[in-house]
Amino acid sequence: MARLFCNHCVIVCLTGTSIKNLNVFFMKKLFLALIALGSVVLLNAQSSDQSAKKEVKKDCIKMQDGKLWQEKDGNTTEVTEDVTLPNGTIVTKDGNVKMKDGSTVALKDGDYVWMDGKITHGKPKKKDDGGPRS
């Protein structure tokens, strides 16, 4: 038996719908699938950018309660010897920062030295004096 029609024509004959209706149906489904895929890609890209921003300034050296601490890869350890940063800045164990240009800055409680050599001055935490609260 020779086939005179293509597969689409057989489907049309069996279902009673036209090829135009089938094309519109498939195009709508394809359009919705592309929109869903695009949304997933955009949301994933946005969350990757946010996590990258959080990780930029994670490692640092900070002065807290009169002691110098180094945060590296999620671990915090007390600084017991001088630390040389990748840009040549030296942070001494007593809390002095010798910048590349030769200037020196003394760290105070709440100050951070980032791995790129920038210093962020923060407010020291107030110690609880044990007195009555108002």
N, C-alpha and C positions, 0 to 999 in steps of 0.2 A: 504494500500500500504506500503510495507516494504522498508525501506531506506537501500540501499546497500553502500552508500558513506557517508563520514563524511562531515561536513560543508565546509571544505576547498575544497574538491573535487567538491562540488556543485558550489562554487564560481569559481573554475577553469573552470568548464564546461560552466558557464554562461559568463565569461569574456574572455575566450580563452587564459588566461595567465597561466603560470606554477606556481607551489607552490614555486619553487626556486626563481623566479622573485619576488613573493610577499614577501618572507622572506628577500631578499636583500633590497627591498624597505622599509620595516618596520625597518630593522636594521639600515639603513642609517638615517631614521627619528629619531629613538631612540638615536643614536649616537649624532646627532645634538642637540637634546633636552638636553642630558646630558652635552654637552659642554656649552650650553647656561646657564643651571642651575648652573654649576660650576663657570662660569664667574660671575654670579650675586652674588653668595656666597662669592667669593674672593673679589669683589669690595666692598661689604657690610662690610666685615671684615676689610678691609683696611681703610675705612672711619671711622669705630668705633675706630680703634687704633689711628687715627689722632685726633679725638675729645677727646679721653681720655688723650692724651698728652697735649692738650691745657688746659684742666681743672686741671692738676696736680698742677700748680703754679698760681692759680687764686687769692686766698685769700692772702693778704699781708698787711704789714704796711709800709708806705713810707713817706719820708721827702720831702716836696715840698713847695717852697717859705717860708721856715723857719717854717712851720707848719707840724705837724704829722697827717697823715691820715690813716684810716684803710679801706681797701677794703675787704668786706665780702659778699658773695652771690650776687655779682653784685652791691652792694650799697657801697657808699663811705661816711664815716663820719669822723669828726675831733676827734682825740683822746684827751679825757679830763681827763682820769685817767690811771694809769699803767695797762698794758696788760700782762698777763702771758700766754705764748704759751704752747701747749701740752707737749713739751719736757722739760719744766721748765725754759726756757729763759724768762726774764722779760724785756719788753720794757717800759721805763718810759715815762710819758707824755711830758717831755722836750727833748726826743730824744736820751736818753742813753740806751744802750742795755747791760744788765747784763747776760752774758753767764752762762751756767751750771758750767763751770770750774772756775767761779769767776772773769774772766776778764770782762772789760767794754769797749764798743766801742761807740763813739759818732757819731750819724748819721749826714750826711751832705745832702744838697739838691741833689736829684736824687737817694739816697740810698733806698733800699728795704730790709725789713726783711720778709722772707717767714715763713709760719706757722711751718716749720720744724726747724726753728732757723737759717737758713743760711742767710747770708747778701750778697746782690748784690750791688756793688758800681756803680752808674751810673753818667753820666755827668749832672750837673744841667742845666735847660733850661735857655738860655740867655734872659734877659729882653730886650724888645724893647726900645731903648733910644730915639726914635722919630726923630733921625737925618736922614740926606739924605742917600739914598741907592745908592750903586755904581753898 
